[in-house]
Amino acid sequence: MAAGDWYYCLDHKTVEPYEACKSSSRLGPYPTREDAAHALEKVAERNEEWDNDPNWKD
């Protein structure tokens, strides 16, 4: 993990650098601050894709 990586903190609902909160409370790393700011949107997109994946039928 590089010092230039960015994370989205689930506790504080904010973008943080590598040196901030513990890793169990955040998503990332992301290459840019902007990418980290959209972390929850990306999670929602992936969840939607997985929920509708025809290869997985419960």
mmCIF file as Biopython writes it, N, C-alpha, C and O atoms, coordinates in Angstrom:
data_model
#
loop_
_atom_site.group_PDB
_atom_site.id
_atom_site.type_symbol
_atom_site.label_atom_id
_atom_site.label_alt_id
_atom_site.label_comp_id
_atom_site.label_asym_id
_atom_site.label_entity_id
_atom_site.label_seq_id
_atom_site.pdbx_PDB_ins_code
_atom_site.Cartn_x
_atom_site.Cartn_y
_atom_site.Cartn_z
_atom_site.occupancy
_atom_site.B_iso_or_equiv
_atom_site.auth_seq_id
_atom_site.auth_asym_id
_atom_site.pdbx_PDB_model_num
ATOM 1   N N  . MET A ? 1  ? 0.839   -1.172  0.000   1.0 0.0 1  A 1 
ATOM 2   C CA . MET A ? 1  ? 0.000   0.000   0.000   1.0 0.0 1  A 1 
ATOM 3   C C  . MET A ? 1  ? 0.891   1.245   0.000   1.0 0.0 1  A 1 
ATOM 4   O O  . MET A ? 1  ? 1.747   1.431   0.865   1.0 0.0 1  A 1 
ATOM 5   N N  . ALA A ? 2  ? 0.663   2.048   -0.963  1.0 0.0 2  A 1 
ATOM 6   C CA . ALA A ? 2  ? 1.463   3.252   -1.101  1.0 0.0 2  A 1 
ATOM 7   C C  . ALA A ? 2  ? 0.843   4.409   -0.331  1.0 0.0 2  A 1 
ATOM 8   O O  . ALA A ? 2  ? -0.368  4.456   -0.113  1.0 0.0 2  A 1 
ATOM 9   N N  . ALA A ? 3  ? 1.686   5.323   0.068   1.0 0.0 3  A 1 
ATOM 10  C CA . ALA A ? 3  ? 1.212   6.487   0.815   1.0 0.0 3  A 1 
ATOM 11  C C  . ALA A ? 3  ? 0.279   7.351   -0.018  1.0 0.0 3  A 1 
ATOM 12  O O  . ALA A ? 3  ? -0.471  8.150   0.544   1.0 0.0 3  A 1 
ATOM 13  N N  . GLY A ? 4  ? 0.300   7.216   -1.347  1.0 0.0 4  A 1 
ATOM 14  C CA . GLY A ? 4  ? -0.567  8.004   -2.215  1.0 0.0 4  A 1 
ATOM 15  C C  . GLY A ? 4  ? -1.945  7.401   -2.419  1.0 0.0 4  A 1 
ATOM 16  O O  . GLY A ? 4  ? -2.788  8.007   -3.081  1.0 0.0 4  A 1 
ATOM 17  N N  . ASP A ? 5  ? -2.197  6.207   -1.858  1.0 0.0 5  A 1 
ATOM 18  C CA . ASP A ? 5  ? -3.492  5.564   -2.014  1.0 0.0 5  A 1 
ATOM 19  C C  . ASP A ? 5  ? -4.554  6.267   -1.178  1.0 0.0 5  A 1 
ATOM 20  O O  . ASP A ? 5  ? -4.256  6.870   -0.147  1.0 0.0 5  A 1 
ATOM 21  N N  . TRP A ? 6  ? -5.799  6.179   -1.641  1.0 0.0 6  A 1 
ATOM 22  C CA . TRP A ? 6  ? -6.931  6.789   -0.952  1.0 0.0 6  A 1 
ATOM 23  C C  . TRP A ? 6  ? -7.939  5.724   -0.560  1.0 0.0 6  A 1 
ATOM 24  O O  . TRP A ? 6  ? -8.061  4.695   -1.224  1.0 0.0 6  A 1 
ATOM 25  N N  . TYR A ? 7  ? -8.658  5.978   0.518   1.0 0.0 7  A 1 
ATOM 26  C CA . TYR A ? 7  ? -9.629  5.033   1.068   1.0 0.0 7  A 1 
ATOM 27  C C  . TYR A ? 7  ? -10.921 5.760   1.419   1.0 0.0 7  A 1 
ATOM 28  O O  . TYR A ? 7  ? -10.929 6.969   1.653   1.0 0.0 7  A 1 
ATOM 29  N N  . TYR A ? 8  ? -12.014 4.994   1.452   1.0 0.0 8  A 1 
ATOM 30  C CA . TYR A ? 8  ? -13.284 5.543   1.915   1.0 0.0 8  A 1 
ATOM 31  C C  . TYR A ? 8  ? -13.548 4.950   3.291   1.0 0.0 8  A 1 
ATOM 32  O O  . TYR A ? 8  ? -13.662 3.732   3.429   1.0 0.0 8  A 1 
ATOM 33  N N  . CYS A ? 9  ? -13.645 5.794   4.301   1.0 0.0 9  A 1 
ATOM 34  C CA . CYS A ? 9  ? -13.864 5.365   5.676   1.0 0.0 9  A 1 
ATOM 35  C C  . CYS A ? 9  ? -15.364 5.178   5.915   1.0 0.0 9  A 1 
ATOM 36  O O  . CYS A ? 9  ? -16.150 6.110   5.745   1.0 0.0 9  A 1 
ATOM 37  N N  . LEU A ? 10 ? -15.746 3.971   6.307   1.0 0.0 10 A 1 
ATOM 38  C CA . LEU A ? 10 ? -17.145 3.665   6.580   1.0 0.0 10 A 1 
ATOM 39  C C  . LEU A ? 10 ? -17.613 4.251   7.900   1.0 0.0 10 A 1 
ATOM 40  O O  . LEU A ? 10 ? -18.808 4.493   8.073   1.0 0.0 10 A 1 
ATOM 41  N N  . ASP A ? 11 ? -16.705 4.485   8.833   1.0 0.0 11 A 1 
ATOM 42  C CA . ASP A ? 11 ? -17.061 5.078   10.127  1.0 0.0 11 A 1 
ATOM 43  C C  . ASP A ? 11 ? -17.367 6.563   9.995   1.0 0.0 11 A 1 
ATOM 44  O O  . ASP A ? 11 ? -18.355 7.052   10.543  1.0 0.0 11 A 1 
ATOM 45  N N  . HIS A ? 12 ? -16.511 7.279   9.263   1.0 0.0 12 A 1 
ATOM 46  C CA . HIS A ? 12 ? -16.625 8.736   9.159   1.0 0.0 12 A 1 
ATOM 47  C C  . HIS A ? 12 ? -17.309 9.203   7.884   1.0 0.0 12 A 1 
ATOM 48  O O  . HIS A ? 12 ? -17.592 10.391  7.724   1.0 0.0 12 A 1 
ATOM 49  N N  . LYS A ? 13 ? -17.579 8.255   6.964   1.0 0.0 13 A 1 
ATOM 50  C CA . LYS A ? 13 ? -18.229 8.581   5.680   1.0 0.0 13 A 1 
ATOM 51  C C  . LYS A ? 13 ? -17.466 9.659   4.924   1.0 0.0 13 A 1 
ATOM 52  O O  . LYS A ? 13 ? -18.039 10.631  4.431   1.0 0.0 13 A 1 
ATOM 53  N N  . THR A ? 14 ? -16.146 9.453   4.851   1.0 0.0 14 A 1 
ATOM 54  C CA . THR A ? 14 ? -15.293 10.428  4.185   1.0 0.0 14 A 1 
ATOM 55  C C  . THR A ? 14 ? -14.101 9.733   3.530   1.0 0.0 14 A 1 
ATOM 56  O O  . THR A ? 14 ? -13.800 8.577   3.829   1.0 0.0 14 A 1 
ATOM 57  N N  . VAL A ? 15 ? -13.436 10.448  2.641   1.0 0.0 15 A 1 
ATOM 58  C CA . VAL A ? 15 ? -12.227 9.967   1.980   1.0 0.0 15 A 1 
ATOM 59  C C  . VAL A ? 15 ? -11.036 10.265  2.885   1.0 0.0 15 A 1 
ATOM 60  O O  . VAL A ? 15 ? -10.926 11.347  3.461   1.0 0.0 15 A 1 
ATOM 61  N N  . GLU A ? 16 ? -10.147 9.275   2.997   1.0 0.0 16 A 1 
ATOM 62  C CA . GLU A ? 16 ? -8.984  9.432   3.873   1.0 0.0 16 A 1 
ATOM 63  C C  . GLU A ? 16 ? -7.725  8.912   3.183   1.0 0.0 16 A 1 
ATOM 64  O O  . GLU A ? 16 ? -7.804  8.057   2.301   1.0 0.0 16 A 1 
ATOM 65  N N  . PRO A ? 17 ? -6.575  9.424   3.583   1.0 0.0 17 A 1 
ATOM 66  C CA . PRO A ? 17 ? -5.313  8.886   3.071   1.0 0.0 17 A 1 
ATOM 67  C C  . PRO A ? 17 ? -4.968  7.578   3.790   1.0 0.0 17 A 1 
ATOM 68  O O  . PRO A ? 17 ? -5.645  7.181   4.739   1.0 0.0 17 A 1 
ATOM 69  N N  . TYR A ? 18 ? -3.936  6.934   3.336   1.0 0.0 18 A 1 
ATOM 70  C CA . TYR A ? 18 ? -3.484  5.657   3.897   1.0 0.0 18 A 1 
ATOM 71  C C  . TYR A ? 18 ? -3.287  5.716   5.413   1.0 0.0 18 A 1 
ATOM 72  O O  . TYR A ? 18 ? -3.602  4.753   6.112   1.0 0.0 18 A 1 
ATOM 73  N N  . GLU A ? 19 ? -2.782  6.806   5.916   1.0 0.0 19 A 1 
ATOM 74  C CA . GLU A ? 19 ? -2.392  6.915   7.319   1.0 0.0 19 A 1 
ATOM 75  C C  . GLU A ? 19 ? -3.564  7.131   8.279   1.0 0.0 19 A 1 
ATOM 76  O O  . GLU A ? 19 ? -3.330  7.350   9.468   1.0 0.0 19 A 1 
ATOM 77  N N  . ALA A ? 20 ? -4.785  7.079   7.823   1.0 0.0 20 A 1 
ATOM 78  C CA . ALA A ? 20 ? -5.940  7.403   8.673   1.0 0.0 20 A 1 
ATOM 79  C C  . ALA A ? 20 ? -6.467  6.166   9.409   1.0 0.0 20 A 1 
ATOM 80  O O  . ALA A ? 20 ? -5.683  5.436   10.014  1.0 0.0 20 A 1 
ATOM 81  N N  . CYS A ? 21 ? -7.752  5.926   9.369   1.0 0.0 21 A 1 
ATOM 82  C CA . CYS A ? 21 ? -8.417  4.874   10.150  1.0 0.0 21 A 1 
ATOM 83  C C  . CYS A ? 21 ? -7.909  3.471   9.829   1.0 0.0 21 A 1 
ATOM 84  O O  . CYS A ? 21 ? -7.230  3.247   8.827   1.0 0.0 21 A 1 
ATOM 85  N N  . LYS A ? 22 ? -8.262  2.531   10.717  1.0 0.0 22 A 1 
ATOM 86  C CA . LYS A ? 22 ? -7.840  1.141   10.535  1.0 0.0 22 A 1 
ATOM 87  C C  . LYS A ? 22 ? -8.496  0.544   9.297   1.0 0.0 22 A 1 
ATOM 88  O O  . LYS A ? 22 ? -9.580  0.962   8.889   1.0 0.0 22 A 1 
ATOM 89  N N  . SER A ? 23 ? -7.837  -0.418  8.719   1.0 0.0 23 A 1 
ATOM 90  C CA . SER A ? 23 ? -8.285  -0.964  7.444   1.0 0.0 23 A 1 
ATOM 91  C C  . SER A ? 23 ? -9.621  -1.695  7.518   1.0 0.0 23 A 1 
ATOM 92  O O  . SER A ? 23 ? -10.307 -1.795  6.500   1.0 0.0 23 A 1 
ATOM 93  N N  . SER A ? 24 ? -10.015 -2.205  8.668   1.0 0.0 24 A 1 
ATOM 94  C CA . SER A ? 24 ? -11.294 -2.916  8.758   1.0 0.0 24 A 1 
ATOM 95  C C  . SER A ? 24 ? -12.488 -1.966  8.674   1.0 0.0 24 A 1 
ATOM 96  O O  . SER A ? 24 ? -13.625 -2.421  8.552   1.0 0.0 24 A 1 
ATOM 97  N N  . SER A ? 25 ? -12.249 -0.672  8.735   1.0 0.0 25 A 1 
ATOM 98  C CA . SER A ? 25 ? -13.320 0.325   8.688   1.0 0.0 25 A 1 
ATOM 99  C C  . SER A ? 25 ? -13.360 1.094   7.378   1.0 0.0 25 A 1 
ATOM 100 O O  . SER A ? 25 ? -14.009 2.137   7.294   1.0 0.0 25 A 1 
ATOM 101 N N  . ARG A ? 26 ? -12.673 0.594   6.354   1.0 0.0 26 A 1 
ATOM 102 C CA . ARG A ? 26 ? -12.636 1.379   5.120   1.0 0.0 26 A 1 
ATOM 103 C C  . ARG A ? 26 ? -12.575 0.514   3.877   1.0 0.0 26 A 1 
ATOM 104 O O  . ARG A ? 26 ? -12.264 -0.676  3.938   1.0 0.0 26 A 1 
ATOM 105 N N  . LEU A ? 27 ? -12.877 1.133   2.753   1.0 0.0 27 A 1 
ATOM 106 C CA . LEU A ? 27 ? -12.818 0.501   1.447   1.0 0.0 27 A 1 
ATOM 107 C C  . LEU A ? 27 ? -11.633 1.069   0.678   1.0 0.0 27 A 1 
ATOM 108 O O  . LEU A ? 27 ? -11.331 2.257   0.784   1.0 0.0 27 A 1 
ATOM 109 N N  . GLY A ? 28 ? -10.974 0.236   -0.084  1.0 0.0 28 A 1 
ATOM 110 C CA . GLY A ? 28 ? -9.858  0.717   -0.884  1.0 0.0 28 A 1 
ATOM 111 C C  . GLY A ? 28 ? -8.708  -0.257  -0.849  1.0 0.0 28 A 1 
ATOM 112 O O  . GLY A ? 28 ? -8.827  -1.345  -0.285  1.0 0.0 28 A 1 
ATOM 113 N N  . PRO A ? 29 ? -7.621  0.111   -1.432  1.0 0.0 29 A 1 
ATOM 114 C CA . PRO A ? 29 ? -7.228  1.446   -1.858  1.0 0.0 29 A 1 
ATOM 115 C C  . PRO A ? 29 ? -7.761  1.807   -3.246  1.0 0.0 29 A 1 
ATOM 116 O O  . PRO A ? 29 ? -8.062  0.942   -4.068  1.0 0.0 29 A 1 
ATOM 117 N N  . TYR A ? 30 ? -7.863  3.103   -3.471  1.0 0.0 30 A 1 
ATOM 118 C CA . TYR A ? 30 ? -8.238  3.672   -4.749  1.0 0.0 30 A 1 
ATOM 119 C C  . TYR A ? 30 ? -7.103  4.556   -5.212  1.0 0.0 30 A 1 
ATOM 120 O O  . TYR A ? 30 ? -6.414  5.156   -4.386  1.0 0.0 30 A 1 
ATOM 121 N N  . PRO A ? 31 ? -6.888  4.652   -6.528  1.0 0.0 31 A 1 
ATOM 122 C CA . PRO A ? 31 ? -5.747  5.424   -7.029  1.0 0.0 31 A 1 
ATOM 123 C C  . PRO A ? 31 ? -5.885  6.932   -6.859  1.0 0.0 31 A 1 
ATOM 124 O O  . PRO A ? 31 ? -4.883  7.643   -6.781  1.0 0.0 31 A 1 
ATOM 125 N N  . THR A ? 32 ? -7.127  7.423   -6.801  1.0 0.0 32 A 1 
ATOM 126 C CA . THR A ? 32 ? -7.319  8.868   -6.657  1.0 0.0 32 A 1 
ATOM 127 C C  . THR A ? 32 ? -8.338  9.161   -5.558  1.0 0.0 32 A 1 
ATOM 128 O O  . THR A ? 32 ? -9.119  8.296   -5.162  1.0 0.0 32 A 1 
ATOM 129 N N  . ARG A ? 33 ? -8.310  10.369  -5.090  1.0 0.0 33 A 1 
ATOM 130 C CA . ARG A ? 33 ? -9.272  10.815  -4.075  1.0 0.0 33 A 1 
ATOM 131 C C  . ARG A ? 33 ? -10.701 10.745  -4.637  1.0 0.0 33 A 1 
ATOM 132 O O  . ARG A ? 33 ? -11.634 10.371  -3.926  1.0 0.0 33 A 1 
ATOM 133 N N  . GLU A ? 34 ? -10.861 11.103  -5.898  1.0 0.0 34 A 1 
ATOM 134 C CA . GLU A ? 34 ? -12.178 11.076  -6.527  1.0 0.0 34 A 1 
ATOM 135 C C  . GLU A ? 34 ? -12.722 9.648   -6.622  1.0 0.0 34 A 1 
ATOM 136 O O  . GLU A ? 34 ? -13.905 9.417   -6.371  1.0 0.0 34 A 1 
ATOM 137 N N  . ASP A ? 35 ? -11.871 8.699   -6.980  1.0 0.0 35 A 1 
ATOM 138 C CA . ASP A ? 35 ? -12.307 7.298   -7.027  1.0 0.0 35 A 1 
ATOM 139 C C  . ASP A ? 35 ? -12.779 6.838   -5.651  1.0 0.0 35 A 1 
ATOM 140 O O  . ASP A ? 35 ? -13.796 6.153   -5.547  1.0 0.0 35 A 1 
ATOM 141 N N  . ALA A ? 36 ? -12.069 7.197   -4.619  1.0 0.0 36 A 1 
ATOM 142 C CA . ALA A ? 36 ? -12.456 6.822   -3.261  1.0 0.0 36 A 1 
ATOM 143 C C  . ALA A ? 36 ? -13.779 7.470   -2.861  1.0 0.0 36 A 1 
ATOM 144 O O  . ALA A ? 36 ? -14.575 6.870   -2.139  1.0 0.0 36 A 1 
ATOM 145 N N  . ALA A ? 37 ? -14.010 8.682   -3.328  1.0 0.0 37 A 1 
ATOM 146 C CA . ALA A ? 37 ? -15.252 9.383   -3.003  1.0 0.0 37 A 1 
ATOM 147 C C  . ALA A ? 37 ? -16.468 8.671   -3.595  1.0 0.0 37 A 1 
ATOM 148 O O  . ALA A ? 37 ? -17.582 8.831   -3.095  1.0 0.0 37 A 1 
ATOM 149 N N  . HIS A ? 38 ? -16.265 7.895   -4.646  1.0 0.0 38 A 1 
ATOM 150 C CA . HIS A ? 38 ? -17.357 7.169   -5.300  1.0 0.0 38 A 1 
ATOM 151 C C  . HIS A ? 38 ? -17.370 5.688   -4.925  1.0 0.0 38 A 1 
ATOM 152 O O  . HIS A ? 38 ? -17.973 4.875   -5.627  1.0 0.0 38 A 1 
ATOM 153 N N  . ALA A ? 39 ? -16.721 5.340   -3.840  1.0 0.0 39 A 1 
ATOM 154 C CA . ALA A ? 39 ? -16.600 3.936   -3.432  1.0 0.0 39 A 1 
ATOM 155 C C  . ALA A ? 39 ? -17.951 3.276   -3.199  1.0 0.0 39 A 1 
ATOM 156 O O  . ALA A ? 39 ? -18.162 2.150   -3.650  1.0 0.0 39 A 1 
ATOM 157 N N  . LEU A ? 40 ? -18.854 3.929   -2.523  1.0 0.0 40 A 1 
ATOM 158 C CA . LEU A ? 40 ? -20.152 3.324   -2.230  1.0 0.0 40 A 1 
ATOM 159 C C  . LEU A ? 40 ? -20.979 3.135   -3.502  1.0 0.0 40 A 1 
ATOM 160 O O  . LEU A ? 40 ? -21.748 2.179   -3.605  1.0 0.0 40 A 1 
ATOM 161 N N  . GLU A ? 41 ? -20.825 4.031   -4.459  1.0 0.0 41 A 1 
ATOM 162 C CA . GLU A ? 41 ? -21.511 3.872   -5.738  1.0 0.0 41 A 1 
ATOM 163 C C  . GLU A ? 41 ? -20.990 2.639   -6.468  1.0 0.0 41 A 1 
ATOM 164 O O  . GLU A ? 41 ? -21.762 1.877   -7.050  1.0 0.0 41 A 1 
ATOM 165 N N  . LYS A ? 42 ? -19.674 2.451   -6.431  1.0 0.0 42 A 1 
ATOM 166 C CA . LYS A ? 42 ? -19.067 1.293   -7.078  1.0 0.0 42 A 1 
ATOM 167 C C  . LYS A ? 42 ? -19.524 -0.003  -6.408  1.0 0.0 42 A 1 
ATOM 168 O O  . LYS A ? 42 ? -19.789 -0.993  -7.090  1.0 0.0 42 A 1 
ATOM 169 N N  . VAL A ? 43 ? -19.617 -0.002  -5.099  1.0 0.0 43 A 1 
ATOM 170 C CA . VAL A ? 43 ? -20.105 -1.174  -4.373  1.0 0.0 43 A 1 
ATOM 171 C C  . VAL A ? 43 ? -21.535 -1.495  -4.797  1.0 0.0 43 A 1 
ATOM 172 O O  . VAL A ? 43 ? -21.861 -2.659  -5.035  1.0 0.0 43 A 1 
ATOM 173 N N  . ALA A ? 44 ? -22.381 -0.492  -4.892  1.0 0.0 44 A 1 
ATOM 174 C CA . ALA A ? 44 ? -23.774 -0.699  -5.295  1.0 0.0 44 A 1 
ATOM 175 C C  . ALA A ? 44 ? -23.855 -1.252  -6.718  1.0 0.0 44 A 1 
ATOM 176 O O  . ALA A ? 44 ? -24.657 -2.144  -6.994  1.0 0.0 44 A 1 
ATOM 177 N N  . GLU A ? 45 ? -23.026 -0.722  -7.621  1.0 0.0 45 A 1 
ATOM 178 C CA . GLU A ? 45 ? -22.997 -1.223  -8.997  1.0 0.0 45 A 1 
ATOM 179 C C  . GLU A ? 45 ? -22.602 -2.690  -9.040  1.0 0.0 45 A 1 
ATOM 180 O O  . GLU A ? 45 ? -23.235 -3.491  -9.728  1.0 0.0 45 A 1 
ATOM 181 N N  . ARG A ? 46 ? -21.554 -3.041  -8.303  1.0 0.0 46 A 1 
ATOM 182 C CA . ARG A ? 46 ? -21.091 -4.436  -8.288  1.0 0.0 46 A 1 
ATOM 183 C C  . ARG A ? 46 ? -22.123 -5.356  -7.668  1.0 0.0 46 A 1 
ATOM 184 O O  . ARG A ? 46 ? -22.332 -6.466  -8.158  1.0 0.0 46 A 1 
ATOM 185 N N  . ASN A ? 47 ? -22.762 -4.923  -6.619  1.0 0.0 47 A 1 
ATOM 186 C CA . ASN A ? 47 ? -23.799 -5.747  -5.993  1.0 0.0 47 A 1 
ATOM 187 C C  . ASN A ? 47 ? -24.939 -6.001  -6.969  1.0 0.0 47 A 1 
ATOM 188 O O  . ASN A ? 47 ? -25.461 -7.114  -7.044  1.0 0.0 47 A 1 
ATOM 189 N N  . GLU A ? 48 ? -25.321 -4.984  -7.709  1.0 0.0 48 A 1 
ATOM 190 C CA . GLU A ? 48 ? -26.395 -5.127  -8.700  1.0 0.0 48 A 1 
ATOM 191 C C  . GLU A ? 48 ? -25.986 -6.120  -9.786  1.0 0.0 48 A 1 
ATOM 192 O O  . GLU A ? 48 ? -26.777 -6.975  -10.184 1.0 0.0 48 A 1 
ATOM 193 N N  . GLU A ? 49 ? -24.754 -6.002  -10.257 1.0 0.0 49 A 1 
ATOM 194 C CA . GLU A ? 49 ? -24.262 -6.924  -11.277 1.0 0.0 49 A 1 
ATOM 195 C C  . GLU A ? 49 ? -24.264 -8.362  -10.761 1.0 0.0 49 A 1 
ATOM 196 O O  . GLU A ? 49 ? -24.688 -9.278  -11.464 1.0 0.0 49 A 1 
ATOM 197 N N  . TRP A ? 50 ? -23.789 -8.553  -9.536  1.0 0.0 50 A 1 
ATOM 198 C CA . TRP A ? 50 ? -23.727 -9.902  -8.972  1.0 0.0 50 A 1 
ATOM 199 C C  . TRP A ? 50 ? -25.123 -10.459 -8.706  1.0 0.0 50 A 1 
ATOM 200 O O  . TRP A ? 50 ? -25.367 -11.647 -8.914  1.0 0.0 50 A 1 
ATOM 201 N N  . ASP A ? 51 ? -26.034 -9.611  -8.249  1.0 0.0 51 A 1 
ATOM 202 C CA . ASP A ? 51 ? -27.404 -10.059 -7.985  1.0 0.0 51 A 1 
ATOM 203 C C  . ASP A ? 51 ? -28.103 -10.515 -9.261  1.0 0.0 51 A 1 
ATOM 204 O O  . ASP A ? 51 ? -28.997 -11.360 -9.218  1.0 0.0 51 A 1 
ATOM 205 N N  . ASN A ? 52 ? -27.696 -9.955  -10.390 1.0 0.0 52 A 1 
ATOM 206 C CA . ASN A ? 52 ? -28.337 -10.270 -11.669 1.0 0.0 52 A 1 
ATOM 207 C C  . ASN A ? 52 ? -27.473 -11.122 -12.594 1.0 0.0 52 A 1 
ATOM 208 O O  . ASN A ? 52 ? -27.757 -11.227 -13.787 1.0 0.0 52 A 1 
ATOM 209 N N  . ASP A ? 53 ? -26.429 -11.724 -12.054 1.0 0.0 53 A 1 
ATOM 210 C CA . ASP A ? 53 ? -25.540 -12.564 -12.856 1.0 0.0 53 A 1 
ATOM 211 C C  . ASP A ? 53 ? -26.251 -13.875 -13.189 1.0 0.0 53 A 1 
ATOM 212 O O  . ASP A ? 53 ? -26.604 -14.627 -12.281 1.0 0.0 53 A 1 
ATOM 213 N N  . PRO A ? 54 ? -26.467 -14.162 -14.480 1.0 0.0 54 A 1 
ATOM 214 C CA . PRO A ? 54 ? -27.176 -15.388 -14.855 1.0 0.0 54 A 1 
ATOM 215 C C  . PRO A ? 54 ? -26.414 -16.667 -14.538 1.0 0.0 54 A 1 
ATOM 216 O O  . PRO A ? 54 ? -26.997 -17.751 -14.534 1.0 0.0 54 A 1 
ATOM 217 N N  . ASN A ? 55 ? -25.121 -16.552 -14.274 1.0 0.0 55 A 1 
ATOM 218 C CA . ASN A ? 55 ? -24.319 -17.736 -13.953 1.0 0.0 55 A 1 
ATOM 219 C C  . ASN A ? 55 ? -24.503 -18.190 -12.506 1.0 0.0 55 A 1 
ATOM 220 O O  . ASN A ? 55 ? -24.071 -19.283 -12.140 1.0 0.0 55 A 1 
ATOM 221 N N  . TRP A ? 56 ? -25.142 -17.358 -11.684 1.0 0.0 56 A 1 
ATOM 222 C CA . TRP A ? 56 ? -25.347 -17.711 -10.276 1.0 0.0 56 A 1 
ATOM 223 C C  . TRP A ? 56 ? -26.844 -17.703 -9.987  1.0 0.0 56 A 1 
ATOM 224 O O  . TRP A ? 56 ? -27.492 -16.656 -10.017 1.0 0.0 56 A 1 
ATOM 225 N N  . LYS A ? 57 ? -27.371 -18.867 -9.712  1.0 0.0 57 A 1 
ATOM 226 C CA . LYS A ? 57 ? -28.789 -18.989 -9.396  1.0 0.0 57 A 1 
ATOM 227 C C  . LYS A ? 57 ? -28.923 -19.723 -8.079  1.0 0.0 57 A 1 
ATOM 228 O O  . LYS A ? 57 ? -28.479 -20.864 -7.947  1.0 0.0 57 A 1 
ATOM 229 N N  . ASP A ? 58 ? -29.524 -19.082 -7.122  1.0 0.0 58 A 1 
ATOM 230 C CA . ASP A ? 58 ? -29.683 -19.701 -5.795  1.0 0.0 58 A 1 
ATOM 231 C C  . ASP A ? 58 ? -30.952 -20.507 -5.736  1.0 0.0 58 A 1 
ATOM 232 O O  . ASP A ? 58 ? -31.258 -21.102 -4.703  1.0 0.0 58 A 1 
#
